[in-house]
Amino acid sequence: MLAVLALFTTSSFAEGVGVGDRAPDFNLLNVDGNYVSLGDFDNARGVVVIFSCNHCPYVVAYEDRMIELHNEYAPQGFPVVAINPNDSIVVPADSYTKMIERAEEKNFPFDYLLDADQTIFPQYGATRTPHVYLLENKGDHFEVAYIGAIDDNYRDAAAVEERYLANAIEALMAGNRPDPEFTRAIGCTIKVQED
């Protein structure tokens, strides 16, 4: 029997997190074979969690910008962590093996994790790839500071007018709150198997 595509939306589960909420922890398999959790970033000022994948054309359009964001902001304490939430039976191109291949092909400088049992993305409320959650380190936990899109033009990096994520990181580094703190994520829907 063929798997039927279904979508997790924020109405399918709890509403996920909002700005100001404690970020859910995770312990997920990285493409290097190790497990990564938020606790691994205790010394960082924050973490840029991006729900991502291999096949989505929106993600493909943003991959170079994700690399640039990590290279610019990880040294300043805000590393990117990409999490693939898609079911690999529904989308074989998003399998763990294909993740490893994509990470090597693009030479990802950031962790690329698999939400294998699809329990993390609903906790965040992610519905798209890419879907961004900028987290700020509060000492004993991480707090959500910005949710939404990377910028305002997925088609053309040169035509971007609003660098939402970069501006939000810069705001945190300056001791301010991001403005805006929420934008609409543009991308492919997250794929799951329907029972």
C-alpha angles and dihedrals in degrees: 000000000000118000113248118225114242133173130229108215129177087259091057092063139010110314093262120225130325132202109292094027125122109262115241113247122234139190107202138165114260124210088253090064095254128112119244128200135174088257088069087069099053090123094051124094088228145327131244105217112194120183101218143153143188107256107041112107090215090057091045088053090052101041096095090048090050089053091048092049091052093046091049101041107027090074087053092053103269110102123181119241116189119203123194108212099175125115107244093210090060092040111024090183087069096057121131091252090053089047090057090049092049093047090052094044093052094033092230110207091198135070114272110200134189120227087204099173092036095234100123104056094056089052089057094040093237114167103166144045112259100032117157130213114180109201127198121209109239096180101254096035144004120257126205110247103167135015129189142039131007093230142328101273121050092170099060126020090195091058097052113130100174119042094194098176097041090047091050091052091047090051092054091048089053091050094253135118117255115259111227096028093182133038132166113269113232117204149079120325117254110258125226137162117258116227 
